[in-house]
Each structure stands twice: as C-alpha cells, then as structure tokens.
Amino acid sequence: MIKFLDLQKINLLYQEEIEQKLINVFRSGWYLLGDEVKTFEKNLSQYIGSRHSIGVANGLDALRLIFKAYIELGFMKPGDEVIVPANTYIASILALSDNGLTPVLVEPDLSTYNIDISKIEEKITTKTKAILIVHLQGRVVFSEALKNLAARYHLKIIEDNAQAIGAEWSGIKSGNLGDAAGFSFYPGKNLGALGDAGAVTTNDAELAKTIRALANYGSNEKYVNIYKGLNSRLDEIQAAVLDVKLKYIDEENRYRRNIAKRYISEIKNPKITLPENPENEHEHVWHVFVIRTAERSALQNHLTENGIQSLIHYPIPPHQQKAYQEWNDLSLPITEQIHEEVLSLPISPVMSDEEVSRVIDLLNQF
C-alpha cells in the first residue's frame, strides 16, 4: 500500500532530535508557556519574516483569535462582513461565525482553486471589514490588485496559511503578506506537530498583544483578566517538535515540488485535469496534489484496488453543509464542480521515485 501520507515515516526522519527535545521538556518540569514556546515563536517569526508570532492550540483557534482581537480593538463588531472563498475548508468560515461575523462567499478561480480576486470587489459593502484569503492546497493567492483593493476600501487582509507554510509571493513568505495570518500545525500539514497546534503571525504589535492575552484567558498578568478570553495555548511538547521540524521545511517542500513536477509532466490521461503549476515554483508548496475528473469514484476505486491511497479535499462544500443550512439553496457552480471532481494523490517527502512512478502508471492506465 502506498499511503496518502506516511506520518510515522516522516517523523522518524527526525527521531533522534525529536526524542532529545521531548526528554528535555519532560525533565524540565515546565510544560506550558515556557522556553520551548518562546524559542519556536522566535524562529517562526524569523522564518516567516514577521515581527510577532503567537503559539496557540490549533489552526481554527488561530483564526478565531485574530477576528476576536479585531473586535476587542474596535475595528470589527458582530454583524460585520468578511469576504471568504466559497470552496475553503469549513474552519475558515467557522472562525467568522464563532465571532458573530458574516461570511460572504466568493467563487474560486478554477485554474488555481484559490479565491478569484477579480470577483471580490462586487461583494464589498459598507459592512465589509476584511478579506480572508486561503492559500488552498499550498498555493499562494495574492496580487497587487488585491492589496490595492483592500487599501481602497480600508479592509484588513487575513491569511489562512494552514496549508502553505514556506510558499512565497514576490519573495515574501505567506503568513507575512496581509495584516495577520493563522497557521495550523495539524500532524498532516507540511509542518506538522504530534497533535494539534497552531500559531498567529503579524507585524501589528497591538494586535499581537491582544491575541496573546485572549489566548490565555484574556490575561497578560496572572489572575488579571482584561478580556473574556479563551484557553488556547501551544504547549511545550508541540513547540519543541515543531522547532525541530521547522529547520527542514524548505527541504521537504522542495521534495514535494519535485514530485508535483513529475506528476504534471508524466500524467497523460485525457480524463484527468491536472493542477496548474505556477510560473514561479516558490508560490506553491503542494500541501496536497489535487487532480479533477468527472469519473472520480471509478478512479479512486481503481487506485484503491491497486494499493494506492487517495483522499477527497473536500467532498462537501461549506454552503451545502447542514451546519450552514441557511446557505443550502445557494448556487455556486464553480465551487460545486470542484467538490464533485477533486481527488488528492499521495505526495510527501518520504515517497520514493518508484512509488511516484507507480501512481503515475496507474493514472495513465485508467
């Protein structure tokens, strides 16, 4: 069986370093808000290029806290609108709903799967306060037009950078393109922890201070609570693991790019639509390699029967979920086509050349 993602094998690459870090944390007797978190936050900021990094419990909380902080700071209020791509993972939208904000769905560009920047302006109203961009599948979505649009309407640009750590736009890392960014370090991400973990990056000192307090029960000083906060802290163990793996993220992303290049150049089946490879390879870190086909079920069965694991990211779009039944009557044809046709192939830094060839051969045989 060629696994979709062999997490055990990936983490075993760094076994010695990770085990030593875990022993150090265990022996330290300090398990929350300690030196490991501080070190990882510092190194993450240096890597991304941001002035501030705040470790939090998970990627959803990272986004929740950004919007909660903007509400506390008076820039937003419940009922305000935030532009968001219609085909994102539901976490992006949950972060808005949880803060009483109104998500405004915008269709994606079928060639990139990212939000279609040309369709944003028509959705802006007097209630719009931000644009939440999602670097979906590992590909950056950004442009001068987007930046100018946000400036013209005095909107914040928030990045959902859960899938694209290490990607760049014009030499700037994703996570440092907008006003703030949320990261997920879920184990399956390009930079994955050994459990749930997340972070926020920003260059706004006041926002960073507010988020740090909100994530710690609304407190910057023990037993002094200035906000109605959350408990969302990155623990020492996860910070230690992430700090080890952060050193290797560029190397792992290069490996993913090489696999993607092979898939794109060697898969020749006319039934399969391949993803677009950006002209600047640094704009994509290939968190997942997503193909499209009108015969998805048959293709997935073909792969499974031949020992290849594949996944669907994602089978049901947010506007068709029961959780958002008020949207169930919406017609979003591009989003719906994507969710009906996409299939994710194995791609990881531990796939062998032979395994990549096996996947390619089976796709061409279909």
N, C-alpha and C positions, 0 to 999 in steps of 0.2 A: 504493500500500500504506500503510495506517495501521499503523505499528509498535506493538507492545505497549508498548515503552519505547524512545524515541529518545535513547540516552545521548549520542551526539555532539551533538545539538541542545541537550540540557540543559546540557552542559559548555561549549558555545560561548557560552552566555549570559554566562559569566564569563571569557571567553577572555583579555581584557586583564589582569585581576587575577591569574589563574592563571599566565599566562606570565611576568609580572613576578616572582611568587613563585618559580617554577621557576628563572628566571635567577639570582635571589638565592641560592638553595640551591646551584646549580651553581658559582657563583663563590665561595661561602663556603669550600669545601673541607671542610665538616663535614656528614656525611650520616647519622649515627646519634646518638641521644641528645643532640641539640643544642637550640638556641633555638627552632626551629620546633615541635618536640615539646612543649617546656615551655609555649610560648605557647598551643598548641592545647589542651593539658591544662587550663591555667588557664581558658581561655574555655569549654571544655566544662563544667567544674565550675560556672562562673558561670551558664551556661545551664540546666543540669540542677538546680542548687541543692545539689549535693553538695560535701562538703569535699575529696574526693580524686578525681582521675581519673588513670588509668594507661593510656597508649597501648600497645597490643600489636599483634601481627602480623595477627590476624583475629578474627572473631566466635567461632569454635569455641574458639580459644585463650583468649579472654576468659572463657568459662565453665569451661574446663578449669582455668585458673589459680585461679579463685575456689574451686573444690572442693579443688584441690591445697593451697591455702593453709589452708583449714579443717582439712585432715588434718594438715598440719605444725604447726598451732597446737593440735592435740589435741581439736578439737571434733568431728571425724568420724574414722572409720577405715574401711579397706576392709571391705566386707560390710554397712555401714550402708545404710539405705534412704532414697531421696529420691522424694517424690511428683512426678509429671510428667504433663502432658497426653498422652493417647494419640495425638492427631492432630497433634502438632507435627512440624516438620521434624526429620530424624534427628539433626542436630547437637546439639540439646538433650540427647538421650539418649546420644550418643557421649561427651559431656563427662563423664557419670557413669560409663559403662563404662570409660573410659580411666583413671579413678581407682579402679577396683575397687569402686565404689558400685553399689547395686542399684536400678535404676529401677522404680518402682511406678506402673503406668499407670492414669490416671483418665479416664473418658469426658468429652467436651466437652458444653457446652450447645449444642443445635442452632440456637438463635436467634442466638448470638454467635460460635460456633466456638471460643470460649475454654474453658478447663477449667471444669467445673461445680463451683463451690465447695461446693455442698451435698453432693457425693459424696466429699469429701476425708477427712472425719473417719473414716469407716468403713474407710479404708485405712491409718490410722495404727496402728503397732505400737510395741513397745519399741525397735525398731531404727531407727525413723524419726527423721531428723535435720534434714530440710529439706523445703520445698515450692518446687519450681522452677516459677514461673508464666511463661507465654509470652504476650506481648501480640501475639497472632497477627493477621496481616493489617493491623496498625496500630491495633488497638483495645485499650485498657487493660482488664485484668482485675484488679480489686481490690475490697475491701469491708471494712467494719468487722468483719464476721463472720470474714473470712479473717485479719485482724490479730489478733483475739481468740483465734481457734483456734490460731494459731502461738504466741501468748504462753502459752496454757494448757498446751500440750504442749512448750514450750521449743524450738521449731523456728525455724530460720532461714528467711527468705523471700528467695529469689534470683530476680531478674528476668532473663528472656531478653528483652532490649529491642532485638533485632536489627531489628525491623520497625516500631517505634513511636516513634522519637525525635520529641519535640515534643508527644506526647499528654499529657493531664493527667487526674488524678483528684482532685477536690475542691481544685483549684488547685495540686496538687503534680505535678511532671513525672514521667512514667515514667522509671525509672532512678534515682529517689530515693524510691521507695515502700517498698522492702524493705531488707535488710541489705547487699546488693551487687547490681550489675547488670552484665550483659555486653552489649556493643554490637557490631554488625557494620557496617562501612562498605564492604562489597562494592559494586562500582560501581552495581548496580541498586537499592540501598537509597535511601530518601528523602534521606539524607545519604550520598552515595557518593563513594568515592575513585577514583583512576585505576588501581586494582589492589586487592589485598587489604589490609585494615586493620581494626582493632578497638580497643576500649577497655573498661576496667572503671571503674565509679563506685561509691563507698562513702563512708560517714561514719565508718567504723571505721579509725582511724589505724594500728593494729597490723596489721589485715588488708591495708591498702594497702601498708604497708612490706614485708610478706611477699610479696605479689603482685609488687611491683616487683623484688624480689630474684629470685624464682622465674623471672620472665620474662627475666632477664639471667644465665642460667647458675647461678642460685641465689646470686648475688653482689650485695652492696651496695657492696663495695670491690673494685677490680680485683685479680684473681688470688686473692681470698679468698672461698672458696665455702662457704657455711653450709648450703645445701640442695642436693639433687640436682635441679637446675632445668632449664629449657628455654631455647631461644633464640627468644623471641617479642617482638620489639621493633617498634614503629611507626617507620618511617623518616622522615627529614626531608621528603622529597618529598611523601609522602602526607599528613603532618601539615600541610604548607603548603597543599596543595589543600583539605583538609578545613576549615582555618581560614577560607579564603575563603568556602566554600560554607555554613558554619555561620551566617554572617550573614543568609543568605537562606532558612533552613529554614522559618521561620514563614510567610513569604510563599508559598513553594512548597506548604506544607501547606494553606494557605487555598485555593489554586488547586485542589488535589486535592479538598478538601471541596466546592467549588462544582460540580465535575464529578460527584461522588458524588450531590449533591442532584438534579442533572438526571437522572442515571440512575434514581434511586429514584422521582422524580415522573413521569417520562415513559415509562419502560419499562412497558408494559401487557399483555404477553403472559402469559396464564394458565399456560403451560407452564414459565415461569421463576419461580423463587423468588429474590427479591431479598434482599440483606443488610439487617439491621436497622440503622436509623440511630439512634444513641443520643440521648436527650433532650438531653444536654449535648454539643454537637458537638465540644468540645475533647477528648473521650475517644477520638476516632478520627482518625487521620491518613491513612487509606486508602492504605497502602503498596501494597495490591492491592485491586481491587474484584471480589469473588467472588460469582458467581451459582450457583444449582444448578438442574439439570434432569435428568430421567430420560432425556432424549434428547441427552446431551452430545455424542456422536460426530457425530450428524447436525447439531447446531447448530454445532459447531466447523467442520465441513466447509462449512456454509452461509456462515459468516463468512470462511473462507479463500478460498472461491471468489469472494467479493465484495471481496477485498482488505483484510480485517481480520485482524490477527494476534492470537491469543489463546493463553493458556498454561493448564496444569493445575497447581495448587498444592494437593495433590500427588497423583500417580496411585496410589502405593502407600503405605499407612500403615506406620509402623515395625514393628508386630508381624507384618506379612506379608513383611518383607524377609528375604532369605537371611542377612544379617548377624546377625539375631536369630531364627534358626530355632527356638530353644527356645520362642519365643512363637507360632510359626506356627499352633498349634491353638487359640489364644485366640479367643474370640468377643467382639468389641467392636462391636456393631451400629451405634451412632451414628457412631463413627469410620469404619466401613466405608461407611456410606451417604454420608458427607461426601466421602470419597475417590473414590467412584464417580460422584458427581454434580457436583462443583465445576468451574467454569470461570472463569478470570480475564480480565476485559476490559481493554482499554487505559485507562490513567489516568496522567497525568503533567502536570507544569507547563508542557509545551510543546504540548499538544493544543489545537487551535483549536476554536472553537464549531462550525464546520462539520464537523469530524471527529467531535466528540461527537454531533452530530445524525445523522451517517451511521451510527454504531454503533447508536444508539437506533432508527433507522428499520429497520435490518436485523434487529434483535432482535424488533421488533414484527411484521415481515413473516414471521418464521419460524413 
